Amino acid sequence: MESLLAARLQMAFSLGFHIIFACIGMVMPILMSLAYFRYVRHRDEASLELTKIWMKGVAIFFAVGAVSGTLLSFELGLLWPRFMEHAGPIIGMPFSWEGAAFFLEAIALGIFLYGFGRLPLWIHWTSSLVVGISGVISGVFVVAANAWMNSPTGFDYVNGEFTNIDPWRAFFNPAWFSEAHHMTLAAFTAVSAAVLGTHAILFLLGKRRDLNRLAIRVSAPVFVISALLQPISGDLIAKDVAIRQPMKLAAMEALFETQKSAPLLIGGIPDQKNKTVHFGVELPGMLSFLAHGSLETEVKGLEEIPEENWPPVLITHIAFQIMVGIGSYLALVALVALSIRWRSGDWVEKRWALKLYASTIPLGFIAVEAGWTVTEVGRQPWIIYEIMKVKDAVTDAPFLGLTFAFYLFLYLILFAVVAWLFYRLILVSFLQEKNP
Amino acid sequence: MIEFIVFVLGISLFLYALLAGADFGAGIIEILPLKISRDDKSRIIGKAMGPVWEANHIWLILALVIVFNAFPKLYVFFSDWFHFPIGAFALGIIIRGSAFTFLHYDPIKDGSQRVYRWLFGLSSIWCTFWIGVMVGSLMLGDFAPEDAGFQKYFLHWLNPVSFLMGIFFTLLSLLNAALFLSTELPQRAWISLGRRIVAILLPVGGVFHLLFWLASPDRWKLFFLNPMSLILIVVSALLVGIQLTYLRTGSVFRTRLFAGFQVGLIMGAGFLPLYPAVVIFRDKTFLSFFEIAAPDATLRGLCVALVIGSLVIFPGYYFLMKVFKKRSPEREIS
């Protein structure tokens, strides 16, 4: 396998694996903290039991997220040394803040795990909240580094040299805000949907209905809020991309020619070689409207740049369609859930609704992976947008194909073991009969 | 500013060597036969390491972040020349971190624990070995800026000196863990363990010195015959006597404090002969902290992050240790 491809695949799988655990590490502590808050206020034993069950899940997912994150911090240098040599001093700052937030998260988690019965309840609850907040903050910080790769600022690039470095400007780069809110909401939507769906299935199975009803009550509002906010966030980031990275938008929409009143493409299979799209449905003027707020505005197509600088159109477009499709479905489920809650006063009144919630379990995570595919593949061939190409950043180390195969095998095994452990946690907590 | 950043980097690496070193050693103890039941051993290790093990490894992340922020050329040097040892080490980190968590958080106790325990133990050996290999290669310094291919990626660490350093490091971390757990493990268990470690450590250390001297007498002199290193090594050896006294009296805090001193002194003995250089190449050219530092704006930003981060992290860490030492009316969840 070619070294560049192997390095890209290894990075893609490492990020793809880590992002799932990072999302859970960001959101699950918040849900756990909400459940514990109910116990602290009302002293109901079910809330405490749910908190402890979720806590075990948090510990497992946090640990796997921490070690896969550690691997990523090595991989940046191992696979992309030329990138790190130049980018380190410019964009290292978000990583240092992320490190501090993550450190705080680990300490707070230690306090929470071992603080039962050792701390006053409110202080102990605060530690759970600190785990959640520092997890979200660390995610927001690390997104700044990726945002910088999409909108590099904070330096002058003269004759191939990075000079006049300003790490604060790099940190607060123009893409950070939109990427940060979109990713944070994606994490909240994906994790709360998975929690809601899992407990909906357990409720339908008729096991520990008290606990599952409670879990649904805690996770459903989080899901509804984040899933309904996400389309707004998506609109904001799309408008941002249209201005900053018009060629990424063109690849997302498989728009080969620059057009006024550009259509929004639903579905379709782009044919990059013949610069056309098969089987797509076009909504006239809608892309112009969504990207620039007017049905008439011109949207730039891929023809504006040499073909060698095009992102892979097929992958970017399909990933974008998957992300938008799932985001829309989840928003719809959120609306249904809200209307049921509004009419009946509870989230679990209708069996069909519980089945609907169950359908969302993997969808949020698939959308997160698809979204990152759009961000990363849509930026190709650049590692630093319009400054440095990916092929110029890769290591010249040998055997990268072999290394990739090895890591892939490890990730698959690890994923399977975590899934198995998760099943055992559910089995013990919900499915086995408790002794009286 | 550079001195401050190097100081924090040194502290991070010291705390990583001390705390994660004990953690690695504890992993190895998990699979060693000791005069204590397997379940008791696992419980003791889980209890001693559980609350801090995630935090332990964040010292490494902090060190990494400092290096690629402030000394990107050094980060790239390590990433390039130590591509495979770092890759192997990172692999071990993933396996051992996951195995430790599975061992203590799998809600069903069955044959799986045996697999987790062995994975945790073997990956702990694997990690310490590769750290030692890298340290051995750095001491030997058989690399040059113009290296490429096999010379760059393999030959400078693929030698007996580096491999012996790997074994030496594994034994040192085991000794570190034996000291760390000395008050938790039954006396007969850790004394027997300590004796066995020292019995292997001494000949391994002796052969290492011989091979190192044969391979590169100048390098050997640089590390072991300069006044600063000699003083630090002698003081470290003298501390063993004091430590033995505290071990007999069962003073946990002082035993661990002196173990920390020793780790610091040994690291100082390896680091100070080079300072301000951090890597010296075969042709005597070197990478010095002062010459490869990032621009001032980056260093200033990093200093701000380090100071503010420290104000949050150190009190938090102290609070964590305090909470952990409190007696609990109910058993921990794990």
Interface residues (C-beta under 8 A of the other chain):
Chain A: K52 M55 K56 A59 I60 F62 A63 V64 A66 V67 S68 G69 T70 L71 S73 F74 E75 L76 G77 L78 P81 R82 M84 E85 H86 G88 P89 I90 G92 M93 F95 S96 W97 G99 A100 F102 F103 L104 A106 I107 A108 L109 G110 I111 L113 Y114 G115 F116 G117 R118 L119 I165 D166 P167 W168 F171 T395 D396 A397 P398 T403 F406 Y407 L410 L414 V417 V418 L421 R424 L425 L427 V428 S429
Chain B: G50 P51 V52 E54 A55 H57 I58 L60 I61 L62 L64 V65 I66 F68 N69 A70 P72 K73 Y75 V76 F78 S79 D80 H83 F84 I86 G87 A90 L91 I93 I94 I95 G97 S98 F100 T101 F102 Y105 D106 P107 I108 A148 G149 Y153 A294 P295 A297 T298 G301 L302 A305 L306 I308 G309 V312 I313 G316 Y317 F319 L320 V323 F324 K326 R327 S328 P329 E330 E332 I333 S334
